[in-house]
Amino acid sequence: MKEKCGIPFLYVLDNGGGLAKLAHSARRARPGNATECVTMKRIGLALVLVALAGLPGCDAPRTSGQAQAAGSARPAAPIELVAQRRPPIPDLPVPIGFELAQKESRSIATGGTRWVVHYYTGRADKWAVGRFYRREMPIHGWVQETERMIQGKLYLDFRKDRERSVIQVTDGRWSGTEIRMETFPVGTVEVPLDR
């Protein structure tokens, strides 16, 4: 570090990733010219203050892991899932990123009634999936009746006309989240008779 007029050259990273001198123009100062040296010291101090002002401080945004580790009073905003544009059954929404397990799933529709048991797997927090169904099912005409958690499984019950849909959300066996969606008729079912 060289000195001219009593101020060291300050080196910082420039935009290109190289080193740049902050007090560059101090080289032209003559040791005998005290006014120019004082001016250069002020410029150097101002540049240091500007550089420090750009550093993140206590109120800088943190990642959720840092916020939890630091015991931050402001929790991170929850992740909100988005519905698929064309789910397998139009009035039963499915979050983007969840795939139908076709070998385990089944559905039957006859005489104006239907029975659906679909299994989906994907990567999302089970609480985010629960929020997704609380938000999306009413858009499709479903009314939430109950919500419960039993042994780590989240159950959401919905009703629409003469149907009931029970959505079970669990942590997957290996990773991710599993959704079991069961929709079935309730009340009296009129079966058409062939004459």
Buried (B, 14 or more C-beta within 10 A) or exposed (E): EEEBBEBEBBEEEEEEEEEEBBBEBBEEBEEEEEEBBBBBBEBBEEBBEEEEEEEEEEEEEBEEEEBEEEEEEEEBEEEEBEBBEEBBBEBBBBBEBBEBBEEEBEEEEEEEBBBBBBBBBBEBBBBBBBBBBBEBBEEBEBEBEEBEEEEEBBBBBBBBEEBBBBBBBBBEEEEBBBBBBBBBBEEEEEEEEEE
